[in-house]
Amino acid sequence: MTTQPVKSQHTDRRVRRTQKALEDALVSLILEKGYEAVTVQDISERANVGRSTFYAYYDYKDELLLSQLDKLDGAFSDAVVHSLFKDGDSHGALALFQNVQANRQVVKAMLGRQSGALIADHLYGRLRPRVEAHMLSQLTGAQAASIPVDLIAHHVVCSLLTMIGAWLDSKSPLPPEQMDDLFRVTVMTGVKMALRL
């Protein structure tokens, strides 16, 4: 077993600390004034680093924002693709809504009204094909040929992202359990009927 040299470990911790400072600065600034109004200079000042340090890690602010996508993608993919379509699972999206609530500030910065559409568009692009593939795996060949699965997958993902964005922006948000019930009744009941599941 090889171990990293102490100097390398120290450098890695410093790099991660700087990246975290930049990420935290971006989140707080989005929540304060909206993504479009945030500049690289704002981020650098809030993170207490120079602009050259920012550019050592990211070419532009969109790249910093998109670096957060993997964090959201994992949580959303698991809930949408694996949980939402389980038979007998009355609370398929509950874990997702609980995760969103636990990380409310970060997710709100990424998907709320102040974030713009960049993350939502990229998250949609990753989720929709997975949801469609999962739906197709639940159908027979004849069913798949007669049901517009691509449109239904679009509906599920757009509805989920829109609902979460509105929930995060709400002044008196519902608890995750009620959000799960609302999503299941308003979206998934119709989806299951359309897929004849």
Backbone as a printed PyTorch tensor [residue, N CA C, xyz], in Angstrom:
tensor([[[  0.8520,  -1.1920,   0.0000],
         [  0.0000,   0.0000,   0.0000],
         [  0.8890,   1.2430,   0.0000]],

        [[  0.5840,   2.1580,  -0.9160],
         [  1.3590,   3.3950,  -0.9730],
         [  0.5930,   4.5080,  -0.2810]],

        [[  1.3430,   5.4040,   0.3010],
         [  0.7130,   6.5590,   0.9430],
         [  1.2040,   7.8210,   0.2610]],

        [[  0.3370,   8.8280,   0.2810],
         [  0.7200,  10.1110,  -0.2930],
         [  1.7520,  10.7780,   0.6030]],

        [[  2.7080,  11.4520,   0.0100],
         [  3.6360,  12.2320,   0.8350],
         [  2.8780,  13.2840,   1.6380]],

        [[  3.3910,  13.6190,   2.8050],
         [  2.7350,  14.5910,   3.6780],
         [  2.5100,  15.9170,   2.9580]],

        [[  3.5030,  16.3740,   2.1950],
         [  3.3670,  17.6490,   1.4870],
         [  2.2060,  17.5990,   0.4940]],

        [[  2.0670,  16.4730,  -0.2180],
         [  0.9830,  16.3170,  -1.1830],
         [ -0.3730,  16.3320,  -0.4870]],

        [[ -0.4790,  15.6480,   0.6560],
         [ -1.7290,  15.6470,   1.4160],
         [ -2.0710,  17.0580,   1.8830]],

        [[ -1.0600,  17.7980,   2.3340],
         [ -1.2840,  19.1690,   2.7850],
         [ -1.7680,  20.0380,   1.6150]],

        [[ -1.1390,  19.8500,   0.4500],
         [ -1.5370,  20.6020,  -0.7430],
         [ -2.9660,  20.2500,  -1.1370]],

        [[ -3.3130,  18.9500,  -1.1050],
         [ -4.6680,  18.5290,  -1.4490],
         [ -5.7020,  19.1450,  -0.5140]],

        [[ -5.3970,  19.1940,   0.7850],
         [ -6.3220,  19.8140,   1.7480],
         [ -6.4810,  21.3030,   1.4570]],

        [[ -5.3850,  21.9550,   1.1070],
         [ -5.4340,  23.3820,   0.8060],
         [ -6.2630,  23.6330,  -0.4620]],

        [[ -6.0550,  22.8030,  -1.4620],
         [ -6.8280,  22.9210,  -2.7060],
         [ -8.3040,  22.7430,  -2.4100]],

        [[ -8.6500,  21.7030,  -1.6520],
         [-10.0530,  21.4380,  -1.3400],
         [-10.6550,  22.5740,  -0.5140]],

        [[ -9.8780,  23.1300,   0.4130],
         [-10.3560,  24.2480,   1.2400],
         [-10.6610,  25.4620,   0.3640]],

        [[ -9.7770,  25.7370,  -0.6150],
         [ -9.9950,  26.8650,  -1.5230],
         [-11.2270,  26.6330,  -2.3900]],

        [[-11.3550,  25.4280,  -2.9180],
         [-12.5310,  25.1180,  -3.7480],
         [-13.8170,  25.2460,  -2.9320]],

        [[-13.7870,  24.7800,  -1.6970],
         [-14.9720,  24.8810,  -0.8230],
         [-15.2990,  26.3400,  -0.5440]],

        [[-14.2940,  27.1500,  -0.3250],
         [-14.5310,  28.5820,  -0.0920],
         [-15.1800,  29.2190,  -1.3180]],

        [[-14.7220,  28.8600,  -2.5110],
         [-15.3070,  29.3920,  -3.7460],
         [-16.7480,  28.9030,  -3.9240]],

        [[-16.9960,  27.6250,  -3.6420],
         [-18.3480,  27.0700,  -3.7480],
         [-19.2900,  27.7610,  -2.7710]],

        [[-18.8510,  27.9030,  -1.5260],
         [-19.6860,  28.5550,  -0.5080],
         [-19.9620,  30.0140,  -0.8660]],

        [[-18.9550,  30.6820,  -1.4040],
         [-19.1310,  32.0790,  -1.8120],
         [-20.1770,  32.1780,  -2.9130]],

        [[-20.0980,  31.2880,  -3.8830],
         [-21.0660,  31.3050,  -4.9830],
         [-22.4800,  31.0860,  -4.4610]],

        [[-22.6580,  30.0920,  -3.6080],
         [-23.9910,  29.7950,  -3.0610],
         [-24.5590,  31.0030,  -2.3260]],

        [[-23.7640,  31.5990,  -1.4390],
         [-24.2830,  32.7330,  -0.6610],
         [-24.6010,  33.9250,  -1.5610]],

        [[-23.7820,  34.1470,  -2.5720],
         [-24.0310,  35.2830,  -3.4840],
         [-25.2660,  35.0530,  -4.3490]],

        [[-25.4780,  33.8220,  -4.8090],
         [-26.6880,  33.5320,  -5.5940],
         [-27.9240,  33.8170,  -4.7560]],

        [[-27.9030,  33.3790,  -3.5120],
         [-29.0580,  33.5840,  -2.6430],
         [-29.2880,  35.0590,  -2.3390]],

        [[-28.2120,  35.8320,  -2.3030],
         [-28.3330,  37.2660,  -2.0160],
         [-28.8110,  38.0730,  -3.2140]],

        [[-28.2290,  37.8140,  -4.3940],
         [-28.5370,  38.7180,  -5.5100],
         [-28.8190,  38.0420,  -6.8380]],

        [[-28.9040,  36.7300,  -6.8550],
         [-29.2110,  36.0180,  -8.0960],
         [-27.9620,  35.7220,  -8.9090]],

        [[-27.9850,  34.6070,  -9.6070],
         [-26.7990,  34.1290, -10.3170],
         [-26.3010,  35.1090, -11.3710]],

        [[-27.2020,  35.6870, -12.1360],
         [-26.7960,  36.5720, -13.2330],
         [-26.0220,  37.7870, -12.7440]],

        [[-26.3390,  38.2670, -11.5470],
         [-25.6780,  39.4690, -11.0180],
         [-24.3210,  39.1720, -10.3790]],

        [[-24.0230,  37.9100, -10.1480],
         [-22.7670,  37.5330,  -9.4900],
         [-21.6180,  37.5750, -10.4960]],

        [[-20.4990,  38.1620, -10.0810],
         [-19.3100,  38.2160, -10.9380],
         [-18.1880,  37.3800, -10.3110]],

        [[-17.1880,  37.0900, -11.1250],
         [-16.0090,  36.3840, -10.6200],
         [-15.3510,  37.2060,  -9.5120]],

        [[-15.3270,  38.5110,  -9.6710],
         [-14.7570,  39.3810,  -8.6400],
         [-15.5160,  39.2290,  -7.3190]],

        [[-16.8620,  39.1930,  -7.3990],
         [-17.6750,  38.9970,  -6.1880],
         [-17.3150,  37.6860,  -5.4970]],

        [[-17.2180,  36.6360,  -6.2880],
         [-16.9130,  35.3100,  -5.7350],
         [-15.5410,  35.3110,  -5.0740]],

        [[-14.5680,  35.8680,  -5.7560],
         [-13.1960,  35.9150,  -5.2270],
         [-13.1340,  36.6900,  -3.9210]],

        [[-13.7840,  37.8360,  -3.8930],
         [-13.7770,  38.6520,  -2.6760],
         [-14.4590,  37.9280,  -1.5220]],

        [[-15.6100,  37.3120,  -1.7980],
         [-16.3310,  36.6020,  -0.7340],
         [-15.5270,  35.4150,  -0.2130]],

        [[-14.8040,  34.7390,  -1.1100],
         [-13.9900,  33.5790,  -0.7200],
         [-12.6470,  33.9960,  -0.1300]],

        [[-12.3710,  35.2960,  -0.2010],
         [-11.1100,  35.8370,   0.3120],
         [ -9.8950,  35.2650,  -0.4210]],

        [[-10.0270,  35.2090,  -1.7490],
         [ -8.9110,  34.7870,  -2.6060],
         [ -8.8000,  35.7790,  -3.7630]],

        [[ -7.6850,  35.7700,  -4.4380],
         [ -7.5120,  36.6400,  -5.5930],
         [ -8.1910,  36.0650,  -6.8300]],

        [[ -8.4560,  36.9350,  -7.7940],
         [ -9.0540,  36.4700,  -9.0540],
         [ -8.1780,  35.4240,  -9.7290]],

        [[ -6.8630,  35.5860,  -9.6200],
         [ -5.9650,  34.6020, -10.2470],
         [ -6.1450,  33.2280,  -9.6040]],

        [[ -6.4520,  33.1970,  -8.3150],
         [ -6.7230,  31.9100,  -7.6520],
         [ -8.0020,  31.3090,  -8.1980]],

        [[ -9.0470,  32.1340,  -8.3680],
         [-10.2910,  31.6280,  -8.9740],
         [ -9.9900,  30.9870, -10.3230]],

        [[ -9.2400,  31.7110, -11.1690],
         [ -8.9580,  31.2190, -12.5230],
         [ -7.9770,  30.0420, -12.5460]],

        [[ -7.3060,  29.7990, -11.4400],
         [ -6.4620,  28.5980, -11.3560],
         [ -7.3190,  27.3340, -11.2650]],

        [[ -8.5650,  27.5010, -10.8070],
         [ -9.4710,  26.3600, -10.6400],
         [-10.5780,  26.3110, -11.6930]],

        [[-11.0650,  27.4720, -12.1030],
         [-12.2200,  27.5310, -13.0110],
         [-11.9750,  28.5860, -14.0890]],

        [[-12.4400,  28.3060, -15.3040],
         [-12.2800,  29.2660, -16.3900],
         [-13.3230,  30.3790, -16.3390]],

        [[-14.4840,  30.0900, -15.7680],
         [-15.5650,  31.0790, -15.7010],
         [-16.5510,  30.6460, -14.6130]],

        [[-17.4610,  31.5120, -14.2540],
         [-18.3420,  31.2140, -13.1160],
         [-19.3060,  30.0700, -13.4170]],

        [[-19.7070,  29.8900, -14.6820],
         [-20.5760,  28.7630, -15.0230],
         [-19.9020,  27.4400, -14.7010]],

        [[-18.5980,  27.3700, -14.9010],
         [-17.8690,  26.1360, -14.6000],
         [-17.9100,  25.8330, -13.1060]],

        [[-17.7870,  26.8500, -12.2820],
         [-17.9040,  26.6660, -10.8350],
         [-19.3060,  26.1840, -10.4850]],

        [[-20.3220,  26.7870, -11.0760],
         [-21.6990,  26.3790, -10.8120],
         [-21.9220,  24.9320, -11.2440]],

        [[-21.4530,  24.5820, -12.4310],
         [-21.6540,  23.2290, -12.9380],
         [-20.8720,  22.1850, -12.1450]],

        [[-19.8170,  22.6080, -11.4570],
         [-19.0620,  21.6530, -10.6350],
         [-19.9340,  21.1220,  -9.4950]],

        [[-21.0090,  21.8260,  -9.1780],
         [-21.9270,  21.3960,  -8.1280],
         [-22.9590,  20.3930,  -8.6300]],

        [[-23.0300,  20.2260,  -9.9580],
         [-24.0690,  19.3860, -10.5470],
         [-23.9670,  17.9350, -10.1040]],

        [[-22.7700,  17.3980,  -9.9970],
         [-22.6250,  15.9980,  -9.6000],
         [-23.2250,  15.7420,  -8.2230]],

        [[-23.1430,  16.7190,  -7.3370],
         [-23.7140,  16.5620,  -5.9990],
         [-25.2330,  16.4030,  -6.0820]],

        [[-25.8630,  17.2180,  -6.9110],
         [-27.3090,  17.1370,  -7.0780],
         [-27.6970,  15.9080,  -7.8790]],

        [[-26.9180,  15.6130,  -8.9170],
         [-27.2520,  14.5410,  -9.8340],
         [-27.4180,  13.2120,  -9.1100]],

        [[-26.5060,  12.8920,  -8.1970],
         [-26.5870,  11.6170,  -7.4870],
         [-27.8590,  11.4980,  -6.6700]],

        [[-28.1700,  12.5110,  -5.9160],
         [-29.3650,  12.4820,  -5.0650],
         [-30.6310,  12.3760,  -5.9000]],

        [[-30.7110,  13.1380,  -6.9760],
         [-31.9070,  13.1430,  -7.8080],
         [-32.0410,  11.8400,  -8.5820]],

        [[-30.9570,  11.3500,  -9.1620],
         [-31.0160,  10.1430,  -9.9750],
         [-31.5130,   8.9510,  -9.1760]],

        [[-30.9680,   8.7590,  -7.9930],
         [-31.3800,   7.6160,  -7.1790],
         [-32.8770,   7.6660,  -6.8900]],

        [[-33.3720,   8.8170,  -6.4930],
         [-34.7850,   8.9290,  -6.1550],
         [-35.6700,   8.7750,  -7.3750]],

        [[-35.3250,   9.4640,  -8.4440],
         [-36.1880,   9.4540,  -9.6210],
         [-36.1790,   8.1030, -10.3010]],

        [[-35.0200,   7.5730, -10.5560],
         [-34.9270,   6.3630, -11.3580],
         [-35.2830,   5.1080, -10.5770]],

        [[-34.8590,   5.0120,  -9.3280],
         [-35.0510,   3.7740,  -8.5870],
         [-36.2440,   3.7830,  -7.6440]],

        [[-36.5430,   4.9000,  -7.0330],
         [-37.5830,   4.9050,  -6.0050],
         [-38.9690,   5.2360,  -6.5160]],

        [[-39.0760,   6.1340,  -7.4480],
         [-40.3950,   6.6410,  -7.8190],
         [-41.3010,   5.6040,  -8.4570]],

        [[-40.7280,   4.5580,  -9.0220],
         [-41.5470,   3.5940,  -9.7460],
         [-41.6700,   2.2520,  -9.0360]],

        [[-41.2250,   2.1660,  -7.7800],
         [-41.3260,   0.9020,  -7.0520],
         [-42.7770,   0.6030,  -6.7290]],

        [[-43.1870,  -0.6190,  -6.9850],
         [-44.5410,  -1.0360,  -6.6340],
         [-44.6970,  -1.0420,  -5.1200]],

        [[-45.8150,  -0.5210,  -4.6630],
         [-46.1080,  -0.5360,  -3.2440],
         [-45.3380,   0.4840,  -2.4330]],

        [[-44.4980,   1.2850,  -3.0770],
         [-43.7320,   2.2950,  -2.3440],
         [-44.5290,   3.5840,  -2.3470]],

        [[-45.2160,   3.8460,  -1.2440],
         [-46.0840,   5.0180,  -1.2030],
         [-45.3100,   6.3080,  -0.9770]],

        [[-44.0340,   6.1920,  -0.6330],
         [-43.2380,   7.3890,  -0.3780],
         [-41.9420,   7.3400,  -1.1730]],

        [[-42.0500,   7.1510,  -2.4840],
         [-40.8930,   6.9910,  -3.3460],
         [-39.9400,   8.1610,  -3.3670]],

        [[-40.4540,   9.3720,  -3.3190],
         [-39.5890,  10.5550,  -3.4120],
         [-39.2770,  11.1700,  -2.0540]],

        [[-39.7300,  10.5410,  -0.9870],
         [-39.5430,  11.1290,   0.3400],
         [-38.0650,  11.3480,   0.6500]],

        [[-37.2340,  10.3600,   0.3510],
         [-35.7940,  10.5070,   0.6350],
         [-35.2110,  11.6970,  -0.1240]],

        [[-35.6680,  11.9060,  -1.3430],
         [-35.1900,  13.0400,  -2.1260],
         [-35.6080,  14.3550,  -1.4740]],

        [[-36.8720,  14.4740,  -1.1130],
         [-37.3360,  15.7110,  -0.4830],
         [-36.6480,  15.9450,   0.8650]],

        [[-36.3750,  14.8830,   1.6020],
         [-35.6470,  15.0330,   2.8620],
         [-34.2140,  15.5020,   2.6150]],

        [[-33.5950,  14.9490,   1.5690],
         [-32.2310,  15.3550,   1.2090],
         [-32.2100,  16.8270,   0.8050]],

        [[-33.1940,  17.2350,   0.0240],
         [-33.2780,  18.6430,  -0.3930],
         [-33.4410,  19.5410,   0.8210]],

        [[-34.3060,  19.1410,   1.7550],
         [-34.5020,  19.9610,   2.9570],
         [-33.2210,  20.0510,   3.7880]],

        [[-32.5080,  18.9410,   3.9110],
         [-31.2750,  18.9220,   4.6990],
         [-30.1870,  19.8020,   4.0870]],

        [[-30.2310,  19.9700,   2.7820],
         [-29.2350,  20.7770,   2.0610],
         [-29.9080,  21.9730,   1.3890]],

        [[-30.8950,  22.5110,   2.0630],
         [-31.7860,  23.5260,   1.4950],
         [-31.0480,  24.7090,   0.8510]],

        [[-30.0850,  25.2940,   1.5470],
         [-29.4240,  26.4910,   1.0170],
         [-28.6730,  26.1940,  -0.2860]],

        [[-27.9540,  25.0790,  -0.3050],
         [-27.1850,  24.7350,  -1.5080],
         [-28.1160,  24.4120,  -2.6680]],

        [[-29.1340,  23.5900,  -2.4070],
         [-30.0520,  23.2160,  -3.4880],
         [-30.8500,  24.4340,  -3.9550]],

        [[-31.2260,  25.2940,  -3.0220],
         [-31.9540,  26.5090,  -3.4040],
         [-31.0910,  27.3870,  -4.3050]],

        [[-29.8260,  27.4900,  -3.9900],
         [-28.9310,  28.2770,  -4.8510],
         [-28.8190,  27.6580,  -6.2370]],

        [[-28.9010,  26.3340,  -6.3140],
         [-28.7570,  25.6390,  -7.5890],
         [-30.0550,  25.5860,  -8.3910]],

        [[-31.2050,  25.4140,  -7.7090],
         [-32.4690,  25.2030,  -8.4180],
         [-33.5350,  26.2530,  -8.1430]],

        [[-33.3150,  27.1170,  -7.1930],
         [-34.3180,  28.1220,  -6.8560],
         [-34.4160,  29.2260,  -7.9030]],

        [[-35.3240,  30.1310,  -7.6760],
         [-35.6070,  31.2240,  -8.6100],
         [-34.3670,  32.0610,  -8.9090]],

        [[-33.4700,  32.2100,  -7.9460],
         [-32.2920,  33.0650,  -8.1030],
         [-31.1710,  32.4370,  -8.9410]],

        [[-31.2670,  31.1370,  -9.2360],
         [-30.1420,  30.4500,  -9.8650],
         [-30.1130,  30.5600, -11.3800]],

        [[-31.2000,  30.9660, -11.9880],
         [-31.2400,  30.9100, -13.4450],
         [-31.5190,  29.4730, -13.8620]],

        [[-31.3660,  29.1750, -15.1310],
         [-31.7650,  27.8620, -15.6370],
         [-30.6040,  26.9100, -15.8800]],

        [[-29.3730,  27.3500, -15.6740],
         [-28.2200,  26.5460, -16.0740],
         [-28.2040,  25.1630, -15.4190]],

        [[-28.2900,  25.0960, -14.1020],
         [-28.2340,  23.8110, -13.4090],
         [-29.4670,  22.9730, -13.7260]],

        [[-30.6430,  23.5930, -13.7040],
         [-31.8700,  22.8420, -14.0020],
         [-31.7970,  22.2210, -15.3970]],

        [[-31.2950,  22.9630, -16.3730],
         [-31.1700,  22.4330, -17.7380],
         [-30.2070,  21.2560, -17.7940]],

        [[-29.0810,  21.3830, -17.1200],
         [-28.1070,  20.2900, -17.1250],
         [-28.6260,  19.0820, -16.3520]],

        [[-29.2870,  19.3190, -15.2300],
         [-29.8490,  18.2280, -14.4500],
         [-30.9450,  17.5230, -15.2480]],

        [[-31.7720,  18.2920, -15.9150],
         [-32.8020,  17.7100, -16.7840],
         [-32.1420,  16.8220, -17.8470]],

        [[-31.0930,  17.3180, -18.4730],
         [-30.4070,  16.5580, -19.5150],
         [-29.8340,  15.2460, -19.0280]],

        [[-29.4760,  15.1840, -17.7710],
         [-28.9600,  13.9370, -17.2110],
         [-30.0780,  13.0030, -16.7460]],

        [[-31.1320,  13.5750, -16.1810],
         [-32.1910,  12.7550, -15.5960],
         [-33.1730,  12.1860, -16.6180]],

        [[-33.5760,  12.9930, -17.5940],
         [-34.6300,  12.5390, -18.5030],
         [-34.3030,  11.2270, -19.2120]],

        [[-33.0970,  11.0520, -19.7640],
         [-32.8030,   9.7660, -20.4080],
         [-32.8310,   8.5880, -19.4300]],

        [[-32.4330,   8.8190, -18.1810],
         [-32.4530,   7.7380, -17.1920],
         [-33.8750,   7.3540, -16.8300]],

        [[-34.7280,   8.3650, -16.6580],
         [-36.1280,   8.0960, -16.3470],
         [-36.7790,   7.3600, -17.5110]],

        [[-36.5120,   7.8120, -18.7190],
         [-37.0830,   7.1480, -19.9010],
         [-36.6200,   5.6920, -19.9810]],

        [[-35.3360,   5.4470, -19.7780],
         [-34.8190,   4.0780, -19.8380],
         [-35.4590,   3.2070, -18.7600]],

        [[-35.6320,   3.7780, -17.5660],
         [-36.2580,   3.0140, -16.4860],
         [-37.7160,   2.6890, -16.8360]],

        [[-38.4280,   3.6610, -17.3810],
         [-39.8170,   3.4090, -17.7800],
         [-39.8830,   2.3080, -18.8290]],

        [[-39.0120,   2.3850, -19.8180],
         [-39.0100,   1.3700, -20.8840],
         [-38.7250,  -0.0170, -20.3210]],

        [[-37.9020,  -0.0850, -19.2730],
         [-37.5950,  -1.3880, -18.6780],
         [-38.8030,  -1.9970, -17.9660]],

        [[-39.8080,  -1.1700, -17.6490],
         [-41.0120,  -1.6410, -16.9650],
         [-42.0900,  -2.1100, -17.9400]],

        [[-41.8730,  -1.8690, -19.2290],
         [-42.9010,  -2.1400, -20.2310],
         [-42.5240,  -3.3170, -21.1180]],

        [[-43.5560,  -3.9540, -21.6840],
         [-43.3180,  -4.9670, -22.7010],
         [-43.0300,  -4.2490, -24.0200]],

        [[-42.5660,  -4.9790, -25.0000],
         [-42.2620,  -4.3760, -26.2960],
         [-43.4780,  -3.7120, -26.9240]],

        [[-44.6390,  -4.3700, -26.8370],
         [-45.8690,  -3.8150, -27.4270],
         [-46.2890,  -2.5450, -26.7000]],

        [[-46.1860,  -2.5550, -25.3660],
         [-46.5370,  -1.3560, -24.5910],
         [-45.6080,  -0.2010, -24.9580]],

        [[-44.3160,  -0.4850, -25.0010],
         [-43.3320,   0.5570, -25.2800],
         [-43.5680,   1.1860, -26.6410]],

        [[-44.0290,   0.3780, -27.5880],
         [-44.2730,   0.8940, -28.9390],
         [-45.5060,   1.7900, -28.9920]],

        [[-46.4410,   1.5950, -28.0690],
         [-47.7020,   2.3440, -28.1450],
         [-47.7970,   3.5110, -27.1620]],

        [[-46.8020,   3.6760, -26.2990],
         [-46.8430,   4.7290, -25.2690],
         [-45.7170,   5.7260, -25.5210]],

        [[-46.0230,   7.0310, -25.5300],
         [-44.9730,   8.0470, -25.7490],
         [-44.1060,   8.2420, -24.4970]],

        [[-43.2440,   7.2720, -24.2310],
         [-42.4430,   7.2510, -23.0140],
         [-41.5570,   8.4940, -22.9100]],

        [[-41.0460,   8.9720, -24.0470],
         [-40.1830,  10.1540, -24.0070],
         [-40.9310,  11.3680, -23.4590]],

        [[-42.2000,  11.5300, -23.8510],
         [-42.9950,  12.6590, -23.3520],
         [-43.3320,  12.5050, -21.8710]],

        [[-43.6070,  11.2760, -21.4630],
         [-43.9320,  11.0370, -20.0510],
         [-42.7010,  11.2730, -19.1760]],

        [[-41.5310,  10.8330, -19.6390],
         [-40.2930,  11.0720, -18.8920],
         [-40.0260,  12.5750, -18.7780]],

        [[-40.2650,  13.3020, -19.8530],
         [-40.1140,  14.7660, -19.8410],
         [-41.0290,  15.3660, -18.7720]],

        [[-42.2560,  14.9060, -18.7360],
         [-43.2340,  15.4090, -17.7660],
         [-42.7770,  15.1550, -16.3270]],

        [[-42.2990,  13.9430, -16.0370],
         [-41.8740,  13.5900, -14.6800],
         [-40.7200,  14.4760, -14.2270]],

        [[-39.6970,  14.5830, -15.0620],
         [-38.5010,  15.3330, -14.6580],
         [-38.8030,  16.8250, -14.5440]],

        [[-39.5090,  17.3830, -15.5160],
         [-39.8540,  18.8130, -15.4420],
         [-40.7290,  19.1100, -14.2340]],

        [[-41.6930,  18.2330, -13.9760],
         [-42.5760,  18.4310, -12.8240],
         [-41.7900,  18.3850, -11.5210]],

        [[-40.8850,  17.4210, -11.4020],
         [-40.0980,  17.2970, -10.1770],
         [-39.2090,  18.5200,  -9.9640]],

        [[-38.4900,  18.9270, -11.0000],
         [-37.5820,  20.0750, -10.8600],
         [-38.3570,  21.3650, -10.5770]],

        [[-39.4840,  21.5410, -11.2530],
         [-40.3080,  22.7350, -11.0300],
         [-40.8800,  22.7400,  -9.6180]],

        [[-41.3540,  21.5820,  -9.1750],
         [-41.9420,  21.4890,  -7.8390],
         [-40.8890,  21.7750,  -6.7700]],

        [[-39.7040,  21.2360,  -6.9320],
         [-38.6430,  21.4700,  -5.9460],
         [-38.2220,  22.9390,  -5.9500]],

        [[-38.0760,  23.5210,  -7.1300],
         [-37.7200,  24.9390,  -7.2060],
         [-38.7410,  25.8280,  -6.5080]],

        [[-40.0330,  25.5590,  -6.7590],
         [-41.0980,  26.3430,  -6.1180],
         [-41.1160,  26.1090,  -4.6060]],

        [[-40.8920,  24.8740,  -4.1950],
         [-40.8570,  24.5360,  -2.7600],
         [-39.7330,  25.2890,  -2.0630]],

        [[-38.5760,  25.3350,  -2.6920],
         [-37.4300,  26.0230,  -2.0970],
         [-37.6510,  27.5290,  -2.0010]],

        [[-38.3750,  28.0810,  -2.9540],
         [-38.6220,  29.5270,  -2.9640],
         [-39.8110,  29.9350,  -2.0960]],

        [[-40.5650,  28.9470,  -1.6010],
         [-41.7540,  29.2350,  -0.8040],
         [-41.3860,  29.8630,   0.5360]],

        [[-42.1830,  30.8330,   0.9640],
         [-41.9410,  31.4810,   2.2530],
         [-42.3690,  30.5910,   3.4210]],

        [[-43.3010,  29.6820,   3.1790],
         [-43.7260,  28.7310,   4.2260],
         [-43.7850,  27.3380,   3.6030]],

        [[-42.6130,  26.7140,   3.4180],
         [-42.5660,  25.4280,   2.7240],
         [-43.2220,  24.2930,   3.5080]],

        [[-43.8130,  23.3900,   2.7620],
         [-44.3960,  22.1860,   3.3500],
         [-43.2860,  21.2530,   3.8200]],

        [[-43.5890,  20.3670,   4.7590],
         [-42.5820,  19.3750,   5.1550],
         [-42.3590,  18.3680,   4.0210]],

        [[-41.2130,  17.6740,   4.0160],
         [-40.9080,  16.7160,   2.9460],
         [-41.9870,  15.6570,   2.7410]],

        [[-42.6190,  15.2020,   3.8400],
         [-43.6520,  14.1730,   3.7300],
         [-44.8230,  14.6570,   2.8890]],

        [[-45.2260,  15.9120,   3.0720],
         [-46.3250,  16.4590,   2.2790],
         [-45.9070,  16.6930,   0.8270]],

        [[-44.6520,  17.0830,   0.6150],
         [-44.1620,  17.2550,  -0.7520],
         [-44.1580,  15.9180,  -1.4860]],

        [[-43.7560,  14.8630,  -0.7950],
         [-43.7660,  13.5300,  -1.3910],
         [-45.1920,  13.1320,  -1.7710]],

        [[-46.1350,  13.3450,  -0.8510],
         [-47.5390,  13.0220,  -1.1360],
         [-48.0470,  13.8230,  -2.3320]],

        [[-47.7250,  15.1040,  -2.3540],
         [-48.1750,  15.9830,  -3.4310],
         [-47.6170,  15.5370,  -4.7820]],

        [[-46.3350,  15.2160,  -4.8160],
         [-45.7150,  14.7570,  -6.0580],
         [-46.3190,  13.4290,  -6.5080]],

        [[-46.5240,  12.5190,  -5.5610],
         [-47.0730,  11.2100,  -5.9000],
         [-48.4870,  11.3380,  -6.4760]],

        [[-49.3200,  12.1710,  -5.8380],
         [-50.7140,  12.3090,  -6.2760],
         [-50.8170,  13.1000,  -7.5750]],

        [[-50.0970,  14.2290,  -7.6670],
         [-50.2650,  15.0990,  -8.8330],
         [-49.4920,  14.6420, -10.0610]],

        [[-48.4220,  13.8940,  -9.8720],
         [-47.5940,  13.4870, -11.0160],
         [-47.5820,  11.9750, -11.2130]],

        [[-47.1590,  11.2390, -10.1950],
         [-46.8890,   9.8160, -10.3930],
         [-48.1310,   8.9680, -10.5860]],

        [[-49.2520,   9.3480, -10.0020],
         [-50.4770,   8.5750, -10.2170],
         [-50.8510,   8.5890, -11.6920]],

        [[-50.8150,   9.7620, -12.3040],
         [-51.1230,   9.8640, -13.7300],
         [-50.0900,   9.1670, -14.6030]],

        [[-48.8250,   9.2370, -14.2020],
         [-47.7540,   8.5890, -14.9760],
         [-47.9640,   7.0770, -14.9690]],

        [[-48.2590,   6.5120, -13.8110],
         [-48.4690,   5.0690, -13.7350],
         [-49.6780,   4.6450, -14.5700]],

        [[-50.7160,   5.4770, -14.5730],
         [-51.8840,   5.1710, -15.4100],
         [-51.5060,   5.2400, -16.8910]],

        [[-50.7590,   6.2490, -17.2690],
         [-50.3640,   6.4020, -18.6690],
         [-49.4750,   5.2500, -19.1370]],

        [[-48.6450,   4.7570, -18.2110],
         [-47.7710,   3.6270, -18.5510],
         [-48.4650,   2.2850, -18.3840]],

        [[-49.7030,   2.3330, -17.8580],
         [-50.4930,   1.1330, -17.6000],
         [-49.7940,   0.1860, -16.6370]],

        [[-49.1950,   0.7770, -15.5900],
         [-48.5010,  -0.0250, -14.5740],
         [-49.4220,  -0.2670, -13.3840]]])
